[in-house]
Structures are given as C-alpha cells and as structure tokens.
Amino acid sequence: MTNKYKDLVSIEETRNLLEKAQKAQKELAQKSQEEIDAIIKVLAKAAYSERERLARLAVEETGFGNVRDKLIKNAFASKTVADAMKEMKTIDVIEETDTVKTVAVPKGVIAGLVPSTNPTSTVIYKSLIAIKSGNAIVFSPHPSALKCIIETAKVLNDAGREIGLPEGTISVIENITMQATDELMKNKNTDLILATGGSAMVKAAYSSGTPAIGVGPGNGPAFIHGSADIPTAVRRIFESKTFDNGTICASEQSIIVEKKNKQKVKEEFEKLNAYFLNEEEAKQLEKFLLRPDGRMNAVVVGKKATAIAELAGIDVPAKTNLLLAEETRYGGRVPYSREILAPILGFYTVDTWQEALELSINILLMEGAGHTMSIHAEDQKVLDEFSLCAPVSRLVVNSGATFGGIGASTDIFPALTLGCGSIGGSSTSDNVSPLNLFDTRLIAKGTKELGDILEEENLLNKEFDDSINDDKISKDQLIDLLVEKVLEKLQA
Ligand SMILES: CC(=O)SCCNC(=O)CCNC(=O)[C@H](O)C(C)(C)COP(=O)(O)OP(=O)(O)OC[C@H]1O[C@@H](n2cnc3c(N)ncnc32)[C@H](O)[C@@H]1OP(=O)(O)O
C-alpha cells in the first residue's frame, strides 16, 4: 500500500469508528449506575482472567518489560481499578442537597492515546474509567504495540457483548498512521483526548483544539535522607526501578544521597545485585541513552540491565539487574538526568538535605515537572520542606515512586495516566479517574431575591469598600514588585 493510500484508509477508518462510538455512547448514556457498574465488573473480570496472555503478547510485540510485571500491571488495571471505582457515583444525579442537584454529564467520545511501554494495561484502565463515566473510547495505538492493543480491546468487547455493552463503545484504529491520530484528535466527534505517551504527542493533543488531558515526561529523583531506614529505602527504590524493567513513568530516574550516607547506600544497592558503572563505563553507556534528536532511545527502554550492558559493550556480572552511574550534572544533554524508562539510575551526592532539595527542583524543572518524585525520610521538617517546594503532583514518601505514584502502594487513585498540572503542561494534576471524565450540570434552585442579596451580603456598604482600598498597594509598589520578579526570573 502506498503511504498516501494508507493515510486515506486510516483516516476513513477513524471517521467510521468515531461515528460508531458516538452512537454507542448515546446508547450507553441511557444506562443506570447499576447497569454501568455491572458492565465494569464483567469487563474487569475478563481482562483480569486474560492478564497473563495479554502480558505475553505485549512483551513479545514491543520487546519492553517482562511478562511477570506486565501481568501485574494488567491485574492492577483491571481488578484494582475496578475495586477503587466501585462506590463512585458517576451516572445521572451524583449529589443532591435541598437546593442544588448535581448531574453527571459524560464527556462523550474519548480519544485514548496508548504508549508502547504499558499498552495492554493502559487500554484496560482507560476503557474502564471511560465507561464508568458513560463514555465511549476510540484508541490510537502506538504502532509498535498494535497487535496486543487490538487483542486487549477484543477481550473487553467480547465480554461486553454478553452484558449489553453497545457495539462500538471500545474500538482501536487498526490501520494506524500519524494522519489517523491527527484526525482522531481533531474530529468534531471527539469530545476529549486522554493522551499518555511522549511529549510531542501530548503537545499535539493540546494543540488540536479538542479538550485534552495529557501526561508529560516523568522519571523524577528519589532523595534518601539520613533519617531514613537506609536498607529499606534502597530496597524500595530497587524494586520500583526494576519493575517491568523501568517502563513506568512514575519510576525514579536518579537518586540523591548525602555524602555521609553514600557508602552505606552503595553497599545496600550492591547487596541487591545493582552494578555501579565506573566513569569510563558510564560514558560508554551514555551514548546509547538518547537519540540524536535528544529523545530517549528505544533500544534501552524496558530492557534488562544485562542486555543494556551488553549493548554498550560493558562487562557486568550475570546477575546484575540495575545499573547506576555517578553524576554531578543535569540538563537536556545529560542522559542520566533525563527520562529513560530503563533499569538505569543516576546517582548524585550532596552535602546537605537543602542541597538535595535544590538539586531535585533543578532536575524536575529540566524534565519531569509536575510528575512524581519520592523521598525516604523520617525527619518531619525535611518532609515538610519537600512537600512545600518540590514541583511535583505526587511526592511519594517512604515508598517506591512507581508503586506510590500509580496508587498501588499509596492511597491515591490507581491510575496509569498521571496528570502533571500546569507546571508540567497538563490540564490536571490528578491521577486520572472517572471523576475527570464527566462534566457536571448543577440544578440550582433560586433561594434569594436581589433585594435579599444586597442586604444580606452588604454589597452597598461604604465601610467595606474602604477596607478593600486599604489593602490596595500603590502603583509604585506594584512596579517595584514586578521589576523584582522579572529580575529573579532573569537571574534564574
Ligand atoms: C504511566 C506511564 O508509565 S505512561 C509512560 C508513557 N511514556 C512514554 O511512552 C514515553 C515516551 N515514549 C517514547 O519516547 C517512545 O515512544 C519510546 C522511546 C518508548 C519508544 O520509541 P519508538 O519505539 O522508537 O517509537 P516512537 O514513539 O518514537 O514512535 C515511532 C513512530 O510511531 C509514531 N507513533 C507513535 N504513536 C503514535 C500514534 N498514537 N499514532 C500514530 N503514530 C504514532 C511516531 O510518530 C513515530 O513515527 P516516526 O517514526 O515517523 O517519527
């Protein structure tokens, strides 16, 4: 098929799927909360029972991660997500007081962009949260995970058919091209884009003119403070960073330790078969981490540590399962400070925890702002300072960032799409849940006449006006303040 013809076919397919999805959504919107919940239960059960087969397909097709952990991700995306949504009210009237009734209004048709790193689990998770709020979803699959994504949607659709899920509620663009994804994002039948993937894709989603929830790059730092139980902290980071060979974007990319604890931390990592690269080896590996255009390199993503070492021509013991490189710098051209999604960690040493905080902020502002970082500490003052200053939407405390960020080891919503807030270029900082996938219609009864409002609220009261004026700062003060802010920005 010529490229041009392929593009046309894929655009046509996308338009058809969107039309079907729109019809299906209208039918779905007629269902009650009980009926929707029954559908979710059946879909989650079907995906859960196929968790291993789907995990195998994903690993075989993408070459990323490993079957055991992809199986766990599928179980998490089905069972854990369904359990967490069980009590959520998402259909029709979801709240009611004497004067205000809140009605949930589904977004409609959602465009789901799926990354190659978590393909099957993302399809399960996005389908469940979309349907829980009465939406249909059309998936744009990453081309290198096409088959396993189609198969996951088939498992869900086969199960859904048995319980009255309207045909077309879940679909996948099978002839995927960039033009099809573009069409999906811009088509008038798409009501919301749920974009998980690379920053270019997320940017394209936000520029499409359709409302979007996008997730930018992650892989933040982990700080181990002296007040932490160091062996436990190291074990947690190790388990988190090696899970599915590092493919979860909430996982750590660097560790920061104080000089006085460095030796102890290194020893604990070595006990777990982590390998510290020497300077020469670190430089050798560095060449494989980023592509010439500065994006992360798929050749190392989700691979085993030994395979990565072999690729870079580095001799490591056969049982090695994590590679660490000492680093002092950070920046776009410093691979160990960048998002890599592999069992590789940068290792930074600082003198004080205040320096660790400053370094964490700098790394995150360079890449990963608004995503996730972790801290291992018992000292409340240190925890408080990080809570107030770290530019992240999730600060995971005394837990691996992977499991903490996605809500597996913490009490936040279990999600595989993690909002990064304004600082990360996202429209939400939430762990995306069904609550992000409906609008609300407020049915509000009038309770006051204009006369009552003026009287009760004192809106014409002179004294009140004066008090506002008192608070005002002068024009000169305002200019001084602005100049100060601009200078601060320029110095930074
Ligand atoms: C909670 C979480 O853990 S979510 C984690 C999500 N994060 C990520 O996926 C990180 C960002 N991803 C990436 O950087 C890359 O996808 C990698 C490194 C993982 C894999 O890289 P690669 O396999 O080389 O694939 P890459 O993403 O570059 O895409 C390959 C091609 O498919 C295209 N493509 C990707 N997604 C789509 C899509 N949805 N529709 C159509 N085309 C697509 C790309 O445009 C690219 O085309 P090109 O070769 O013409 O430029």
The ligand as an ORCA input file, in Angstrom:
! r2SCAN-3c Opt
* xyz 0 1
  C       2.034      5.896     33.483
  C       3.130      5.640     32.397
  O       4.011      4.947     32.711
  S       2.979      6.201     30.845
  C       4.537      6.131     30.081
  C       4.410      6.853     28.792
  N       5.648      7.422     28.425
  C       6.188      7.141     27.264
  O       5.668      6.372     26.458
  C       7.448      7.826     26.991
  C       7.502      8.437     25.660
  N       7.712      7.465     24.633
  C       8.795      7.453     23.860
  O       9.717      8.260     23.988
  C       8.864      6.398     22.795
  O       7.560      6.004     22.453
  C       9.685      5.149     23.199
  C      11.128      5.562     23.436
  C       9.112      4.491     24.455
  C       9.616      4.143     22.059
  O      10.186      4.708     20.915
  P       9.912      4.112     19.438
  O       9.576      2.679     19.555
  O      11.045      4.488     18.587
  O       8.606      4.816     18.994
  P       8.208      6.346     18.826
  O       7.352      6.737     19.968
  O       9.360      7.206     18.506
  O       7.232      6.182     17.585
  C       7.555      5.507     16.400
  C       6.708      6.079     15.305
  O       5.342      5.833     15.593
  C       4.613      7.027     15.576
  N       3.555      6.992     16.577
  C       3.673      6.905     17.920
  N       2.467      6.912     18.499
  C       1.561      7.004     17.501
  C       0.161      7.073     17.455
  N      -0.579      7.053     18.567
  N      -0.424      7.154     16.249
  C       0.292      7.174     15.122
  N       1.617      7.142     15.089
  C       2.253      7.048     16.268
  C       5.610      8.100     15.906
  O       5.203      9.348     15.435
  C       6.844      7.582     15.190
  O       6.784      7.914     13.834
  P       8.120      8.328     13.040
  O       9.000      7.123     13.135
  O       7.604      8.626     11.684
  O       8.659      9.511     13.772
*
